Amino acid sequence: MVLLAVDYGDARTGLALCDKGEMLARPAGVIHQLGMDKTVKQVVEFALQNGVEGIVVGLPKNMDGSLGERAEKCQKVARKIAGRLNATSIKVEMFDERSTTISAIQILNEADVRGKKRKDTVDAVAATIILEAYMAWRKRQQPEGEDR
C-alpha cells in the first residue's frame, strides 16, 4: 500500500512516501505554506497525484503522553484531510511522532547538511522517520504469515 506521512508545521510541512510493498520510506518534499486550509489542500492534491492509499499524520505528543496545543493542531489537520478525502477510500490516521524532529536534526548533523538546504530538508526527513515507525508498527500488528 502506498502511504504518505505528513509532518505538519505552521510554515513548512514535510511529506514522505513509501513503495507499494511498504519496504522503503523516502522524503517526498516540503510544502511551504502559511495557513492550515491551504496546506491541507496541497496535501490532498499530492496524495491524489501520487496514488496514495493511506495517510499518516504525525501526532506530536508531549513526552508524558499528553496532548498539547501542537498535537491539537495536527489532529485538526488530520480531520480536515479526511474530510476532503471522504469520497475516496484513502484512510487518514494519526501516529505518535515524539522526537522525530530531534532525530531528523541528528541525521542531518551526521550528514553535515547545513544552511537553507537543511531547513528545507528537516521536515521531509522527520516525515520519513514517522513513516518508517508507522510501517514497522503495521508489520508488528500483522498476523504471522500474512502479507500486506
PyMOL CGO cylinders between C-alpha atoms (Angstrom):
from pymol import cmd
from pymol.cgo import CYLINDER

trace = [
    CYLINDER, 0.00, 0.00, 0.00, 1.38, 3.43, -0.93, 0.3, 1, 1, 1, 1, 1, 1,
    CYLINDER, 1.38, 3.43, -0.93, 1.43, 5.52, 2.24, 0.3, 1, 1, 1, 1, 1, 1,
    CYLINDER, 1.43, 5.52, 2.24, 2.00, 9.24, 2.74, 0.3, 1, 1, 1, 1, 1, 1,
    CYLINDER, 2.00, 9.24, 2.74, 3.34, 10.64, 6.01, 0.3, 1, 1, 1, 1, 1, 1,
    CYLINDER, 3.34, 10.64, 6.01, 2.66, 14.26, 6.92, 0.3, 1, 1, 1, 1, 1, 1,
    CYLINDER, 2.66, 14.26, 6.92, 4.76, 16.20, 9.44, 0.3, 1, 1, 1, 1, 1, 1,
    CYLINDER, 4.76, 16.20, 9.44, 2.57, 19.31, 9.79, 0.3, 1, 1, 1, 1, 1, 1,
    CYLINDER, 2.57, 19.31, 9.79, 4.09, 22.68, 10.59, 0.3, 1, 1, 1, 1, 1, 1,
    CYLINDER, 4.09, 22.68, 10.59, 2.71, 26.20, 10.52, 0.3, 1, 1, 1, 1, 1, 1,
    CYLINDER, 2.71, 26.20, 10.52, 5.16, 27.30, 7.80, 0.3, 1, 1, 1, 1, 1, 1,
    CYLINDER, 5.16, 27.30, 7.80, 6.63, 24.03, 6.46, 0.3, 1, 1, 1, 1, 1, 1,
    CYLINDER, 6.63, 24.03, 6.46, 5.02, 20.60, 6.22, 0.3, 1, 1, 1, 1, 1, 1,
    CYLINDER, 5.02, 20.60, 6.22, 7.19, 17.59, 5.48, 0.3, 1, 1, 1, 1, 1, 1,
    CYLINDER, 7.19, 17.59, 5.48, 6.00, 14.73, 3.29, 0.3, 1, 1, 1, 1, 1, 1,
    CYLINDER, 6.00, 14.73, 3.29, 7.27, 11.18, 2.86, 0.3, 1, 1, 1, 1, 1, 1,
    CYLINDER, 7.27, 11.18, 2.86, 6.11, 8.29, 0.69, 0.3, 1, 1, 1, 1, 1, 1,
    CYLINDER, 6.11, 8.29, 0.69, 6.65, 4.56, 0.74, 0.3, 1, 1, 1, 1, 1, 1,
    CYLINDER, 6.65, 4.56, 0.74, 6.55, 1.99, -2.02, 0.3, 1, 1, 1, 1, 1, 1,
    CYLINDER, 6.55, 1.99, -2.02, 3.54, -0.29, -2.56, 0.3, 1, 1, 1, 1, 1, 1,
    CYLINDER, 3.54, -0.29, -2.56, 5.21, -3.13, -0.61, 0.3, 1, 1, 1, 1, 1, 1,
    CYLINDER, 5.21, -3.13, -0.61, 5.81, -0.83, 2.39, 0.3, 1, 1, 1, 1, 1, 1,
    CYLINDER, 5.81, -0.83, 2.39, 9.50, -1.67, 2.37, 0.3, 1, 1, 1, 1, 1, 1,
    CYLINDER, 9.50, -1.67, 2.37, 11.12, 1.72, 1.81, 0.3, 1, 1, 1, 1, 1, 1,
    CYLINDER, 11.12, 1.72, 1.81, 10.16, 5.20, 3.01, 0.3, 1, 1, 1, 1, 1, 1,
    CYLINDER, 10.16, 5.20, 3.01, 11.65, 8.25, 1.34, 0.3, 1, 1, 1, 1, 1, 1,
    CYLINDER, 11.65, 8.25, 1.34, 11.35, 12.03, 1.69, 0.3, 1, 1, 1, 1, 1, 1,
    CYLINDER, 11.35, 12.03, 1.69, 8.82, 13.39, -0.81, 0.3, 1, 1, 1, 1, 1, 1,
    CYLINDER, 8.82, 13.39, -0.81, 9.24, 17.12, -0.30, 0.3, 1, 1, 1, 1, 1, 1,
    CYLINDER, 9.24, 17.12, -0.30, 8.13, 20.03, 1.80, 0.3, 1, 1, 1, 1, 1, 1,
    CYLINDER, 8.13, 20.03, 1.80, 5.04, 22.21, 1.44, 0.3, 1, 1, 1, 1, 1, 1,
    CYLINDER, 5.04, 22.21, 1.44, 5.92, 25.84, 2.13, 0.3, 1, 1, 1, 1, 1, 1,
    CYLINDER, 5.92, 25.84, 2.13, 2.57, 27.31, 3.05, 0.3, 1, 1, 1, 1, 1, 1,
    CYLINDER, 2.57, 27.31, 3.05, 1.09, 29.52, 5.70, 0.3, 1, 1, 1, 1, 1, 1,
    CYLINDER, 1.09, 29.52, 5.70, -2.47, 28.62, 6.61, 0.3, 1, 1, 1, 1, 1, 1,
    CYLINDER, -2.47, 28.62, 6.61, -3.84, 25.23, 7.55, 0.3, 1, 1, 1, 1, 1, 1,
    CYLINDER, -3.84, 25.23, 7.55, -6.52, 25.09, 4.84, 0.3, 1, 1, 1, 1, 1, 1,
    CYLINDER, -6.52, 25.09, 4.84, -4.03, 25.83, 2.04, 0.3, 1, 1, 1, 1, 1, 1,
    CYLINDER, -4.03, 25.83, 2.04, -1.65, 23.21, 3.41, 0.3, 1, 1, 1, 1, 1, 1,
    CYLINDER, -1.65, 23.21, 3.41, -4.44, 20.62, 3.65, 0.3, 1, 1, 1, 1, 1, 1,
    CYLINDER, -4.44, 20.62, 3.65, -5.44, 21.34, 0.06, 0.3, 1, 1, 1, 1, 1, 1,
    CYLINDER, -5.44, 21.34, 0.06, -1.87, 20.76, -1.13, 0.3, 1, 1, 1, 1, 1, 1,
    CYLINDER, -1.87, 20.76, -1.13, -1.51, 17.55, 0.91, 0.3, 1, 1, 1, 1, 1, 1,
    CYLINDER, -1.51, 17.55, 0.91, -4.73, 16.17, -0.61, 0.3, 1, 1, 1, 1, 1, 1,
    CYLINDER, -4.73, 16.17, -0.61, -3.65, 17.14, -4.14, 0.3, 1, 1, 1, 1, 1, 1,
    CYLINDER, -3.65, 17.14, -4.14, -0.26, 15.49, -3.58, 0.3, 1, 1, 1, 1, 1, 1,
    CYLINDER, -0.26, 15.49, -3.58, -1.91, 12.33, -2.26, 0.3, 1, 1, 1, 1, 1, 1,
    CYLINDER, -1.91, 12.33, -2.26, -4.27, 12.07, -5.22, 0.3, 1, 1, 1, 1, 1, 1,
    CYLINDER, -4.27, 12.07, -5.22, -1.49, 12.75, -7.75, 0.3, 1, 1, 1, 1, 1, 1,
    CYLINDER, -1.49, 12.75, -7.75, 0.74, 10.07, -6.23, 0.3, 1, 1, 1, 1, 1, 1,
    CYLINDER, 0.74, 10.07, -6.23, -1.74, 7.21, -5.89, 0.3, 1, 1, 1, 1, 1, 1,
    CYLINDER, -1.74, 7.21, -5.89, -1.63, 7.28, -2.10, 0.3, 1, 1, 1, 1, 1, 1,
    CYLINDER, -1.63, 7.28, -2.10, -3.80, 4.65, -0.39, 0.3, 1, 1, 1, 1, 1, 1,
    CYLINDER, -3.80, 4.65, -0.39, -3.31, 5.80, 3.20, 0.3, 1, 1, 1, 1, 1, 1,
    CYLINDER, -3.31, 5.80, 3.20, -2.14, 8.92, 5.03, 0.3, 1, 1, 1, 1, 1, 1,
    CYLINDER, -2.14, 8.92, 5.03, -0.48, 9.07, 8.42, 0.3, 1, 1, 1, 1, 1, 1,
    CYLINDER, -0.48, 9.07, 8.42, -0.28, 12.44, 10.15, 0.3, 1, 1, 1, 1, 1, 1,
    CYLINDER, -0.28, 12.44, 10.15, 2.31, 12.83, 12.88, 0.3, 1, 1, 1, 1, 1, 1,
    CYLINDER, 2.31, 12.83, 12.88, 0.85, 13.40, 16.35, 0.3, 1, 1, 1, 1, 1, 1,
    CYLINDER, 0.85, 13.40, 16.35, 3.39, 15.31, 18.46, 0.3, 1, 1, 1, 1, 1, 1,
    CYLINDER, 3.39, 15.31, 18.46, 2.54, 14.09, 21.95, 0.3, 1, 1, 1, 1, 1, 1,
    CYLINDER, 2.54, 14.09, 21.95, 4.32, 15.53, 24.96, 0.3, 1, 1, 1, 1, 1, 1,
    CYLINDER, 4.32, 15.53, 24.96, 6.95, 13.25, 26.47, 0.3, 1, 1, 1, 1, 1, 1,
    CYLINDER, 6.95, 13.25, 26.47, 4.46, 12.25, 29.21, 0.3, 1, 1, 1, 1, 1, 1,
    CYLINDER, 4.46, 12.25, 29.21, 1.99, 11.14, 26.52, 0.3, 1, 1, 1, 1, 1, 1,
    CYLINDER, 1.99, 11.14, 26.52, -0.40, 14.07, 26.94, 0.3, 1, 1, 1, 1, 1, 1,
    CYLINDER, -0.40, 14.07, 26.94, -1.61, 16.21, 24.06, 0.3, 1, 1, 1, 1, 1, 1,
    CYLINDER, -1.61, 16.21, 24.06, -0.69, 19.87, 23.84, 0.3, 1, 1, 1, 1, 1, 1,
    CYLINDER, -0.69, 19.87, 23.84, -1.61, 22.71, 21.52, 0.3, 1, 1, 1, 1, 1, 1,
    CYLINDER, -1.61, 22.71, 21.52, 0.62, 21.43, 18.68, 0.3, 1, 1, 1, 1, 1, 1,
    CYLINDER, 0.62, 21.43, 18.68, -0.98, 17.96, 18.85, 0.3, 1, 1, 1, 1, 1, 1,
    CYLINDER, -0.98, 17.96, 18.85, -4.44, 19.50, 18.73, 0.3, 1, 1, 1, 1, 1, 1,
    CYLINDER, -4.44, 19.50, 18.73, -3.46, 21.41, 15.56, 0.3, 1, 1, 1, 1, 1, 1,
    CYLINDER, -3.46, 21.41, 15.56, -2.23, 18.19, 13.97, 0.3, 1, 1, 1, 1, 1, 1,
    CYLINDER, -2.23, 18.19, 13.97, -5.47, 16.42, 14.89, 0.3, 1, 1, 1, 1, 1, 1,
    CYLINDER, -5.47, 16.42, 14.89, -7.38, 19.25, 13.22, 0.3, 1, 1, 1, 1, 1, 1,
    CYLINDER, -7.38, 19.25, 13.22, -5.22, 18.91, 10.10, 0.3, 1, 1, 1, 1, 1, 1,
    CYLINDER, -5.22, 18.91, 10.10, -5.90, 15.15, 10.00, 0.3, 1, 1, 1, 1, 1, 1,
    CYLINDER, -5.90, 15.15, 10.00, -9.67, 15.75, 10.32, 0.3, 1, 1, 1, 1, 1, 1,
    CYLINDER, -9.67, 15.75, 10.32, -9.56, 18.32, 7.50, 0.3, 1, 1, 1, 1, 1, 1,
    CYLINDER, -9.56, 18.32, 7.50, -7.57, 15.99, 5.24, 0.3, 1, 1, 1, 1, 1, 1,
    CYLINDER, -7.57, 15.99, 5.24, -10.03, 13.16, 5.96, 0.3, 1, 1, 1, 1, 1, 1,
    CYLINDER, -10.03, 13.16, 5.96, -12.95, 15.48, 5.27, 0.3, 1, 1, 1, 1, 1, 1,
    CYLINDER, -12.95, 15.48, 5.27, -11.56, 16.41, 1.86, 0.3, 1, 1, 1, 1, 1, 1,
    CYLINDER, -11.56, 16.41, 1.86, -10.96, 12.73, 1.08, 0.3, 1, 1, 1, 1, 1, 1,
    CYLINDER, -10.96, 12.73, 1.08, -14.29, 11.35, 2.34, 0.3, 1, 1, 1, 1, 1, 1,
    CYLINDER, -14.29, 11.35, 2.34, -15.37, 10.46, -1.22, 0.3, 1, 1, 1, 1, 1, 1,
    CYLINDER, -15.37, 10.46, -1.22, -12.26, 8.29, -1.64, 0.3, 1, 1, 1, 1, 1, 1,
    CYLINDER, -12.26, 8.29, -1.64, -11.07, 5.11, 0.04, 0.3, 1, 1, 1, 1, 1, 1,
    CYLINDER, -11.07, 5.11, 0.04, -7.96, 6.85, 1.40, 0.3, 1, 1, 1, 1, 1, 1,
    CYLINDER, -7.96, 6.85, 1.40, -7.78, 6.34, 5.16, 0.3, 1, 1, 1, 1, 1, 1,
    CYLINDER, -7.78, 6.34, 5.16, -6.23, 9.01, 7.39, 0.3, 1, 1, 1, 1, 1, 1,
    CYLINDER, -6.23, 9.01, 7.39, -4.62, 8.03, 10.70, 0.3, 1, 1, 1, 1, 1, 1,
    CYLINDER, -4.62, 8.03, 10.70, -2.60, 9.74, 13.41, 0.3, 1, 1, 1, 1, 1, 1,
    CYLINDER, -2.60, 9.74, 13.41, 0.71, 8.31, 14.67, 0.3, 1, 1, 1, 1, 1, 1,
    CYLINDER, 0.71, 8.31, 14.67, 2.86, 9.30, 17.65, 0.3, 1, 1, 1, 1, 1, 1,
    CYLINDER, 2.86, 9.30, 17.65, 5.80, 11.33, 16.40, 0.3, 1, 1, 1, 1, 1, 1,
    CYLINDER, 5.80, 11.33, 16.40, 7.60, 12.19, 19.61, 0.3, 1, 1, 1, 1, 1, 1,
    CYLINDER, 7.60, 12.19, 19.61, 11.22, 13.17, 18.98, 0.3, 1, 1, 1, 1, 1, 1,
    CYLINDER, 11.22, 13.17, 18.98, 11.13, 12.78, 15.19, 0.3, 1, 1, 1, 1, 1, 1,
    CYLINDER, 11.13, 12.78, 15.19, 12.35, 16.32, 14.54, 0.3, 1, 1, 1, 1, 1, 1,
    CYLINDER, 12.35, 16.32, 14.54, 15.20, 15.77, 17.00, 0.3, 1, 1, 1, 1, 1, 1,
    CYLINDER, 15.20, 15.77, 17.00, 16.09, 12.53, 15.21, 0.3, 1, 1, 1, 1, 1, 1,
    CYLINDER, 16.09, 12.53, 15.21, 15.91, 14.30, 11.83, 0.3, 1, 1, 1, 1, 1, 1,
    CYLINDER, 15.91, 14.30, 11.83, 18.27, 17.02, 13.07, 0.3, 1, 1, 1, 1, 1, 1,
    CYLINDER, 18.27, 17.02, 13.07, 20.73, 14.38, 14.31, 0.3, 1, 1, 1, 1, 1, 1,
    CYLINDER, 20.73, 14.38, 14.31, 20.64, 12.64, 10.91, 0.3, 1, 1, 1, 1, 1, 1,
    CYLINDER, 20.64, 12.64, 10.91, 21.29, 15.93, 9.12, 0.3, 1, 1, 1, 1, 1, 1,
    CYLINDER, 21.29, 15.93, 9.12, 24.13, 16.76, 11.54, 0.3, 1, 1, 1, 1, 1, 1,
    CYLINDER, 24.13, 16.76, 11.54, 25.76, 13.40, 10.78, 0.3, 1, 1, 1, 1, 1, 1,
    CYLINDER, 25.76, 13.40, 10.78, 25.35, 14.05, 7.04, 0.3, 1, 1, 1, 1, 1, 1,
    CYLINDER, 25.35, 14.05, 7.04, 26.76, 17.58, 7.51, 0.3, 1, 1, 1, 1, 1, 1,
    CYLINDER, 26.76, 17.58, 7.51, 23.74, 19.21, 5.85, 0.3, 1, 1, 1, 1, 1, 1,
    CYLINDER, 23.74, 19.21, 5.85, 23.75, 22.93, 6.60, 0.3, 1, 1, 1, 1, 1, 1,
    CYLINDER, 23.75, 22.93, 6.60, 22.09, 26.22, 5.69, 0.3, 1, 1, 1, 1, 1, 1,
    CYLINDER, 22.09, 26.22, 5.69, 18.92, 26.66, 3.62, 0.3, 1, 1, 1, 1, 1, 1,
    CYLINDER, 18.92, 26.66, 3.62, 19.10, 23.09, 2.35, 0.3, 1, 1, 1, 1, 1, 1,
    CYLINDER, 19.10, 23.09, 2.35, 18.93, 21.86, 5.95, 0.3, 1, 1, 1, 1, 1, 1,
    CYLINDER, 18.93, 21.86, 5.95, 15.84, 23.94, 6.73, 0.3, 1, 1, 1, 1, 1, 1,
    CYLINDER, 15.84, 23.94, 6.73, 14.13, 22.59, 3.59, 0.3, 1, 1, 1, 1, 1, 1,
    CYLINDER, 14.13, 22.59, 3.59, 15.14, 19.00, 4.41, 0.3, 1, 1, 1, 1, 1, 1,
    CYLINDER, 15.14, 19.00, 4.41, 14.48, 18.56, 8.13, 0.3, 1, 1, 1, 1, 1, 1,
    CYLINDER, 14.48, 18.56, 8.13, 10.69, 18.38, 7.81, 0.3, 1, 1, 1, 1, 1, 1,
    CYLINDER, 10.69, 18.38, 7.81, 10.79, 15.81, 4.99, 0.3, 1, 1, 1, 1, 1, 1,
    CYLINDER, 10.79, 15.81, 4.99, 13.29, 13.72, 6.97, 0.3, 1, 1, 1, 1, 1, 1,
    CYLINDER, 13.29, 13.72, 6.97, 11.03, 13.93, 10.04, 0.3, 1, 1, 1, 1, 1, 1,
    CYLINDER, 11.03, 13.93, 10.04, 8.08, 12.76, 7.90, 0.3, 1, 1, 1, 1, 1, 1,
    CYLINDER, 8.08, 12.76, 7.90, 10.23, 9.85, 6.68, 0.3, 1, 1, 1, 1, 1, 1,
    CYLINDER, 10.23, 9.85, 6.68, 11.02, 8.87, 10.28, 0.3, 1, 1, 1, 1, 1, 1,
    CYLINDER, 11.02, 8.87, 10.28, 7.29, 8.98, 11.10, 0.3, 1, 1, 1, 1, 1, 1,
    CYLINDER, 7.29, 8.98, 11.10, 6.52, 6.78, 8.10, 0.3, 1, 1, 1, 1, 1, 1,
    CYLINDER, 6.52, 6.78, 8.10, 9.26, 4.27, 8.93, 0.3, 1, 1, 1, 1, 1, 1,
    CYLINDER, 9.26, 4.27, 8.93, 7.97, 3.95, 12.50, 0.3, 1, 1, 1, 1, 1, 1,
    CYLINDER, 7.97, 3.95, 12.50, 4.39, 3.60, 11.26, 0.3, 1, 1, 1, 1, 1, 1,
    CYLINDER, 4.39, 3.60, 11.26, 5.35, 0.89, 8.75, 0.3, 1, 1, 1, 1, 1, 1,
    CYLINDER, 5.35, 0.89, 8.75, 7.22, -1.01, 11.48, 0.3, 1, 1, 1, 1, 1, 1,
    CYLINDER, 7.22, -1.01, 11.48, 4.17, -0.74, 13.74, 0.3, 1, 1, 1, 1, 1, 1,
    CYLINDER, 4.17, -0.74, 13.74, 1.92, -2.06, 10.93, 0.3, 1, 1, 1, 1, 1, 1,
    CYLINDER, 1.92, -2.06, 10.93, 4.21, -5.04, 10.43, 0.3, 1, 1, 1, 1, 1, 1,
    CYLINDER, 4.21, -5.04, 10.43, 4.06, -5.85, 14.15, 0.3, 1, 1, 1, 1, 1, 1,
    CYLINDER, 4.06, -5.85, 14.15, 0.23, -5.70, 14.01, 0.3, 1, 1, 1, 1, 1, 1,
    CYLINDER, 0.23, -5.70, 14.01, 0.06, -8.15, 11.11, 0.3, 1, 1, 1, 1, 1, 1,
    CYLINDER, 0.06, -8.15, 11.11, -0.83, -11.77, 11.93, 0.3, 1, 1, 1, 1, 1, 1,
    CYLINDER, -0.83, -11.77, 11.93, 2.12, -14.11, 11.37, 0.3, 1, 1, 1, 1, 1, 1,
    CYLINDER, 2.12, -14.11, 11.37, 2.37, -15.46, 7.83, 0.3, 1, 1, 1, 1, 1, 1,
    CYLINDER, 2.37, -15.46, 7.83, 0.05, -12.81, 6.36, 0.3, 1, 1, 1, 1, 1, 1,
    CYLINDER, 0.05, -12.81, 6.36, 1.32, -10.36, 3.74, 0.3, 1, 1, 1, 1, 1, 1,
    CYLINDER, 1.32, -10.36, 3.74, 0.09, -6.77, 3.40, 0.3, 1, 1, 1, 1, 1, 1,
]
cmd.load_cgo(trace, "trace")
